[in-house]
Amino acid sequence: VPRTYPTMTQAELHLTKPVTTTVTALFDPTFEVEEGMQLSMQGNVRRTMRPIATGRQTVFVLDVQSARVTGSMASTPQRWRTMVQRTLRDRVFSAVPEPAGSLTLGVLTGDDALMPPQTRATFRRAGLSHITAVSGWNLSVLAGVLEAGVGKWLGRRSLGALTLGVIWMYAYLVGMEPSVLRAAMLTTLSMVGLLLGRPRAPLMLVLWATAVLLLWNPFLRFEPGFQLSVIATIALISIQARVKQYPRWLQVFLVACGVQAAVIPATLYWFGELSLIGPLANALVEPIVPVVMAGGVLTVLAASVHSALGQFVGILPWLAGSLVTAVADGCTWLPGANMLMPAPSAVPVVLFYGVGLAILMWDQFFRIRATPCPS
């Protein structure tokens, strides 16, 4: 799924000339690129600094100088996805002013491409970039809405099957990003185990979900989003089980601190940047982000009825999104909130997570400590 940023449009391109390969292509932002397009183009190819995968292992970037559309190979699902994404974008931006508009779209679909560069940089420095990445939290909201809406009319198996269908449809709609793939697979394995009467320990579910996805697409292991999502989920499971006895506000802060600490080595490896204010920022926005998502859904529905109604309902995500942005701005102004550090090599990072996983598995399966499955 192409992403149009203020300064460029980025797309994964499957070349047939001069060789058959996959590259990341950068277009002028005024050139409209849609999924499934056939293009004839000219440009310069360069090697990226790191071999980061985007569905496949792509290590080259094509800077497109000129391009023209020669046809389309888009399937019906791809055309549907393009249409729905464009409709969501238009509805949100027509009703929710910036900077809350692009934040609302990011929370709904994981597409933060239209977020102003300065705002995106502020969220990264505050340790809040993950709120515009579709993950298990979005899927738990979907599951909760379905259960509240139709749960009393459906049996357990029917509701589970409907929930899985909606979750995978949503995952496809937002582009099958690594974080949502991990969350959808984890939810699927968890629900199947419950429906069969054979629930599994949450840690094992995460490991099985990761293994299945890597068997399906081995290049996902190069994706920073996939790595950070798996690490954060394992940390979340481990920490939640140990802070249940504390008050809710303290649980939120401790979980935020623990997850932030767990992803530090991987974050430094990929980005060379560390947000010290991240735990506080996450604890502050944790109760606000659900309002942004719920308000965004209501705004899209209202705007589908009438634009004026959409603008009225859009006040809710605008207020919530503006508050989240204000928290990010305020946190980055604190002294020492963000620091640049030299990126570690891959060997100590792999050893750190390997030892950590071994300790968690020993604690999980030999001390037999009961842990709740995350939503």
C-alpha positions as CSV (number, residue, x, y, z in Angstrom):
1,V,0.0,0.0,0.0
2,P,1.7,3.3,-1.1
3,R,2.1,6.0,1.5
4,T,2.1,9.7,0.5
5,Y,4.2,11.9,2.8
6,P,4.4,15.7,2.5
7,T,7.7,15.5,0.6
8,M,7.3,12.2,-1.3
9,T,5.2,9.1,-2.1
10,Q,6.8,5.8,-1.0
11,A,5.8,2.5,-2.6
12,E,7.1,-1.1,-2.8
13,L,7.7,-1.7,-6.5
14,H,8.1,-5.0,-8.2
15,L,10.4,-4.4,-11.2
16,T,10.4,-6.4,-14.4
17,K,13.0,-4.3,-16.2
18,P,16.0,-4.2,-16.4
19,V,15.9,-7.1,-13.8
20,T,13.2,-8.8,-11.8
21,T,13.5,-7.5,-8.2
22,T,11.7,-5.6,-5.5
23,V,12.7,-2.0,-4.6
24,T,11.4,0.8,-2.5
25,A,10.4,3.6,-4.9
26,L,10.2,7.3,-4.0
27,F,7.9,9.4,-6.2
28,D,7.1,13.1,-6.3
29,P,4.2,13.6,-3.8
30,T,2.0,15.0,-6.6
31,F,2.1,11.7,-8.5
32,E,-0.8,9.6,-7.4
33,V,0.2,5.9,-7.0
34,E,-2.3,3.2,-6.2
35,E,-1.9,-0.4,-5.3
36,G,-1.7,-2.7,-8.3
37,M,-0.7,0.0,-10.9
38,Q,1.5,-0.9,-13.8
39,L,4.1,1.9,-14.4
40,S,6.8,2.7,-16.9
41,M,9.4,4.9,-15.4
42,Q,13.0,6.2,-15.3
43,G,15.1,6.9,-12.2
44,N,18.2,6.3,-10.2
45,V,18.8,3.2,-8.1
46,R,20.8,3.4,-4.9
47,R,21.6,0.9,-2.1
48,T,20.0,1.6,1.3
49,M,22.2,1.9,4.5
50,R,20.5,-1.1,6.1
51,P,18.7,-4.1,4.5
52,I,15.2,-3.4,5.9
53,A,12.4,-5.6,4.5
54,T,9.1,-4.3,3.4
55,G,7.2,-7.6,2.8
56,R,10.3,-8.8,1.0
57,Q,13.9,-8.1,1.6
58,T,14.5,-4.9,-0.3
59,V,18.0,-3.2,-0.1
60,F,17.6,-0.8,-3.0
61,V,15.8,2.5,-3.4
62,L,14.6,3.9,-6.7
63,D,14.4,7.7,-6.9
64,V,11.8,8.1,-9.7
65,Q,12.4,11.0,-12.1
66,S,9.5,10.4,-14.5
67,A,6.7,7.9,-14.6
68,R,3.5,7.1,-16.5
69,V,0.7,4.7,-15.8
70,T,0.4,1.9,-18.4
71,G,-2.3,-0.2,-16.8
72,S,-3.5,-1.9,-13.6
73,M,-3.3,-5.4,-12.2
74,A,-5.1,-4.6,-9.0
75,S,-7.4,-7.3,-7.8
76,T,-10.9,-6.7,-6.5
77,P,-9.8,-6.8,-2.8
78,Q,-7.0,-4.3,-3.6
79,R,-9.4,-1.9,-5.4
80,W,-11.8,-2.2,-2.4
81,R,-8.9,-1.5,0.0
82,T,-7.8,1.6,-2.0
83,M,-11.4,2.9,-2.1
84,V,-12.0,2.4,1.6
85,Q,-8.7,4.0,2.6
86,R,-9.3,7.0,0.4
87,T,-12.9,7.4,1.9
88,L,-11.6,7.2,5.4
89,R,-8.9,9.8,4.7
90,D,-11.3,12.2,3.1
91,R,-13.9,11.9,5.8
92,V,-11.4,12.4,8.6
93,F,-9.6,15.4,7.1
94,S,-12.9,17.1,6.1
95,A,-14.1,17.0,9.8
96,V,-11.0,17.0,12.0
97,P,-8.6,19.9,11.7
98,E,-4.8,19.4,11.9
99,P,-2.8,18.3,13.7
100,A,-5.5,16.1,15.2
101,G,-6.7,15.0,11.8
102,S,-3.6,13.1,10.7
103,L,-3.2,11.7,14.2
104,T,-6.8,10.4,14.1
105,L,-6.2,8.8,10.7
106,G,-3.0,7.2,12.1
107,V,-4.7,5.8,15.1
108,L,-7.5,4.3,12.9
109,T,-5.5,2.9,10.0
110,G,-1.8,3.1,11.0
111,D,-1.1,5.6,8.2
112,D,0.8,8.5,9.7
113,A,2.3,9.5,6.3
114,L,0.2,12.8,6.2
115,M,1.3,13.8,9.7
116,P,3.4,17.0,9.5
117,P,7.1,16.1,9.8
118,Q,7.6,18.2,12.9
119,T,4.7,16.5,14.6
120,R,6.0,13.0,13.7
121,A,9.5,14.0,15.0
122,T,7.9,15.2,18.3
123,F,6.0,12.0,18.8
124,R,9.2,10.0,18.1
125,R,11.2,12.1,20.7
126,A,8.4,11.6,23.2
127,G,8.3,7.8,22.7
128,L,4.7,8.0,21.3
129,S,5.3,6.9,17.7
130,H,3.7,3.5,18.4
131,I,0.2,5.0,18.9
132,T,-0.1,5.4,15.2
133,A,0.9,1.8,14.5
134,V,-2.1,-0.6,14.4
135,S,-1.5,-3.3,17.0
136,G,-3.3,-5.5,19.4
137,W,-4.9,-2.6,21.1
138,N,-6.9,-1.7,18.0
139,L,-8.0,-5.3,17.6
140,S,-9.1,-5.5,21.2
141,V,-11.3,-2.4,20.6
142,L,-12.8,-4.1,17.6
143,A,-13.5,-7.3,19.5
144,G,-15.0,-5.3,22.4
145,V,-17.3,-3.4,20.0
146,L,-18.5,-6.6,18.4
147,E,-19.1,-8.3,21.7
148,A,-21.1,-5.3,23.0
149,G,-23.1,-5.0,19.7
150,V,-24.0,-8.5,18.8
151,G,-22.6,-10.7,21.6
152,K,-26.0,-11.3,23.2
153,W,-27.5,-12.6,20.0
154,L,-24.7,-14.9,19.0
155,G,-23.2,-18.0,20.6
156,R,-19.6,-18.2,21.7
157,R,-18.4,-20.0,18.6
158,S,-20.3,-17.7,16.2
159,L,-19.1,-14.6,17.9
160,G,-15.5,-15.9,17.8
161,A,-15.7,-16.7,14.1
162,L,-17.2,-13.3,13.4
163,T,-14.6,-11.6,15.5
164,L,-11.7,-13.4,13.6
165,G,-13.3,-12.5,10.3
166,V,-13.6,-8.8,11.2
167,I,-10.0,-8.7,12.7
168,W,-8.4,-10.1,9.5
169,M,-10.5,-7.9,7.3
170,Y,-9.3,-4.9,9.3
171,A,-5.7,-6.2,9.1
172,Y,-6.0,-6.4,5.3
173,L,-7.6,-2.9,5.2
174,V,-4.7,-1.3,7.0
175,G,-2.1,-2.9,4.8
176,M,-1.1,-6.0,6.7
177,E,1.6,-4.1,8.5
178,P,4.0,-6.2,10.7
179,S,2.6,-5.1,14.0
180,V,-1.0,-5.8,13.0
181,L,0.0,-9.2,11.5
182,R,1.5,-10.2,14.8
183,A,-1.5,-9.0,16.7
184,A,-4.0,-10.7,14.4
185,M,-2.1,-14.0,14.4
186,L,-1.8,-13.9,18.2
187,T,-5.6,-13.2,18.6
188,T,-6.4,-16.0,16.1
189,L,-4.3,-18.6,18.0
190,S,-5.7,-17.5,21.4
191,M,-9.3,-17.6,20.2
192,V,-8.9,-21.0,18.5
193,G,-7.4,-22.4,21.7
194,L,-10.3,-21.1,23.7
195,L,-12.9,-22.4,21.3
196,L,-11.3,-25.8,21.3
197,G,-11.1,-25.7,25.1
198,R,-7.3,-25.8,25.0
199,P,-6.0,-22.4,26.1
200,R,-2.3,-21.9,26.0
201,A,0.1,-19.7,28.1
202,P,0.3,-16.2,26.7
203,L,4.1,-16.4,26.2
204,M,3.7,-19.6,24.1
205,L,1.0,-18.0,22.0
206,V,3.3,-15.1,21.2
207,L,6.1,-17.4,20.3
208,W,3.8,-19.6,18.1
209,A,2.4,-16.5,16.4
210,T,5.9,-15.3,15.7
211,A,7.0,-18.6,14.3
212,V,4.0,-19.0,12.0
213,L,4.5,-15.5,10.6
214,L,8.2,-16.1,10.0
215,L,7.5,-19.4,8.3
216,W,5.0,-17.5,6.0
217,N,7.4,-14.6,5.4
218,P,10.9,-15.1,6.6
219,F,11.9,-11.5,5.7
220,L,9.6,-10.1,8.4
221,R,12.5,-10.8,10.8
222,F,14.3,-7.7,9.2
223,E,11.3,-5.4,9.9
224,P,11.9,-3.0,12.9
225,G,8.1,-2.8,13.4
226,F,7.8,-6.6,13.7
227,Q,10.7,-6.9,16.0
228,L,9.6,-4.1,18.3
229,S,6.0,-5.4,18.3
230,V,7.1,-8.9,19.4
231,I,9.4,-7.6,22.1
232,A,6.8,-5.1,23.4
233,T,4.1,-7.8,23.6
234,I,6.3,-10.3,25.5
235,A,7.3,-7.5,27.9
236,L,3.7,-6.5,28.3
237,I,2.6,-10.1,29.1
238,S,5.4,-10.5,31.6
239,I,5.0,-7.2,33.4
240,Q,1.1,-7.2,33.6
241,A,1.2,-10.5,35.5
242,R,3.5,-8.9,38.2
243,V,1.7,-5.6,38.8
244,K,-1.9,-6.7,39.2
245,Q,-1.9,-6.0,42.9
246,Y,-1.1,-2.3,42.4
247,P,-3.6,0.6,41.8
248,R,-4.6,1.1,38.2
249,W,-2.7,4.3,37.7
250,L,0.5,2.7,39.0
251,Q,0.0,-0.4,36.8
252,V,-0.2,1.8,33.8
253,F,3.0,3.6,34.7
254,L,4.9,0.4,35.6
255,V,3.9,-1.3,32.4
256,A,4.9,1.7,30.3
257,C,8.3,1.8,32.1
258,G,8.8,-1.9,31.6
259,V,7.9,-2.0,27.9
260,Q,10.0,1.1,27.3
261,A,13.0,-0.6,29.0
262,A,12.5,-3.8,27.0
263,V,12.6,-2.1,23.6
264,I,15.6,0.1,24.3
265,P,18.3,-2.2,22.7
266,A,16.3,-2.7,19.6
267,T,15.3,1.0,19.4
268,L,18.9,2.0,19.7
269,Y,20.0,-0.5,17.1
270,W,17.5,0.7,14.5
271,F,17.2,4.4,15.3
272,G,20.1,5.4,17.6
273,E,17.7,7.5,19.7
274,L,16.3,7.0,23.2
275,S,13.3,8.7,24.8
276,L,13.7,9.0,28.5
277,I,10.3,10.6,28.9
278,G,8.5,7.8,27.1
279,P,7.0,6.1,30.2
280,L,5.5,9.3,31.5
281,A,4.2,10.4,28.1
282,N,2.6,7.0,27.5
283,A,1.0,6.9,31.0
284,L,-0.5,10.4,30.3
285,V,-1.9,9.6,26.9
286,E,-3.1,6.0,27.6
287,P,-6.7,7.1,28.6
288,I,-6.9,9.7,25.8
289,V,-6.0,7.5,22.7
290,P,-9.2,5.4,23.0
291,V,-11.2,8.6,22.7
292,V,-9.3,9.5,19.5
293,M,-10.1,6.1,17.9
294,A,-13.7,6.1,19.1
295,G,-14.2,9.7,18.0
296,G,-12.6,8.9,14.6
297,V,-15.0,6.0,14.0
298,L,-18.0,8.1,15.0
299,T,-16.8,11.0,12.8
300,V,-16.4,8.8,9.7
301,L,-20.0,7.4,10.3
302,A,-21.4,10.9,10.8
303,A,-19.6,12.4,7.8
304,S,-21.1,9.6,5.7
305,V,-24.6,10.9,6.6
306,H,-23.8,14.6,6.2
307,S,-20.6,16.7,6.2
308,A,-22.0,19.2,8.8
309,L,-22.8,16.3,11.1
310,G,-19.3,14.9,10.6
311,Q,-17.7,18.3,11.5
312,F,-19.8,18.5,14.7
313,V,-18.9,15.0,15.8
314,G,-15.3,15.7,14.7
315,I,-14.9,18.0,17.7
316,L,-14.4,15.0,19.9
317,P,-11.3,13.5,18.1
318,W,-10.0,17.1,17.5
319,L,-10.0,17.8,21.3
320,A,-8.6,14.4,22.2
321,G,-6.0,14.5,19.4
322,S,-4.9,18.1,20.3
323,L,-4.5,17.0,23.9
324,V,-2.3,14.1,22.9
325,T,-0.2,16.4,20.7
326,A,0.1,18.9,23.6
327,V,1.3,16.1,25.9
328,A,4.0,15.1,23.3
329,D,5.1,18.7,22.9
330,G,5.2,19.3,26.6
331,C,7.2,16.2,27.4
332,T,9.8,16.9,24.7
333,W,10.5,20.3,26.3
334,L,11.6,18.7,29.5
335,P,15.4,18.7,29.9
336,G,17.1,15.5,29.0
337,A,13.9,14.0,27.6
338,N,15.6,12.6,24.5
339,M,19.1,11.7,23.7
340,L,21.1,10.4,20.7
341,M,23.3,7.4,21.4
342,P,25.6,5.3,19.2
343,A,23.8,2.3,17.8
344,P,25.0,-1.0,19.2
345,S,26.0,-3.9,16.9
346,A,23.6,-6.8,16.3
347,V,25.5,-9.3,18.4
348,P,24.9,-7.8,21.9
349,V,21.3,-7.0,21.0
350,V,20.6,-10.6,20.0
351,L,22.4,-11.9,23.1
352,F,20.4,-9.5,25.4
353,Y,17.0,-10.7,24.0
354,G,18.1,-14.3,23.8
355,V,19.1,-14.4,27.5
356,G,15.9,-12.4,28.5
357,L,13.7,-14.9,26.6
358,A,15.4,-17.9,28.2
359,I,14.8,-16.4,31.7
360,L,11.1,-15.7,30.9
361,M,10.6,-19.2,29.6
362,W,12.2,-20.7,32.7
363,D,10.0,-18.6,34.9
364,Q,6.9,-19.4,32.8
365,F,7.2,-23.1,32.4
366,F,9.3,-24.3,35.4
367,R,7.9,-22.1,38.1
368,I,4.4,-22.4,36.6
369,R,3.2,-18.9,37.2
370,A,-0.3,-18.2,36.0
371,T,-0.5,-15.2,33.7
372,P,-3.5,-13.6,32.0
373,C,-3.7,-13.4,28.2
374,P,-3.5,-9.8,27.0
375,S,-6.4,-8.4,25.1
